[in-house]
């Protein structure tokens, strides 16, 4: 029964996350806000292997100090939700707002935002606009280099364990079926429940 629940959550996850917001440049340059949205044409783009995830350099700049934080911050718990986002990305806003709600509901889970932006101030302005309190950082060049062949658009959602290995395959974009904050919060709740049941 536990395996069936996790399988159902996984299948739902793949079906609903099929719309890209913005394309990430593989040369590590930040995406311009006017970049048009693109669609996922090959659903295999949302499935990545453990090996690929294990090669990611999880790190970001602290927004107030510009110090670099690494795995100890990003992978601090057994379940870590990490959203890769951009200040000018519309669908990212839904995911960020859902993260804020879930962050307050699930203290046992680590919620992290990693923004691709030109400056810390740009990230802080968006955080203040949305009233976010969970940890957010600005992506480092090392992180961007490590994902240039893996992460192609925002928002991108990673769900990984404390070793940086994927619990559920990476997903990109937000489908209309998860078009509201409440829809996404429900999805996060269901995913956490499925993962927790699987571990028991």
Secondary structure, 3 states (H helix, E strand, C coil): CHHHHHHHHHHHHHHHCCECCEECCCCCCCCCCCCCCCECCCHHHHCCCHHHHHCCCCCEECCCCCCEECHHHHCCCCCEEEEEECCCCHHHHHHHHHHHHHHHHCCCCEEEEEECCCCHHHHHHHHHHHCCCCEEEEECHHHHHHCCCCCCEECEEEEECCCCCEEEEEEECCCHHHCCHHHHHHHHHHHHHHHHHHHC
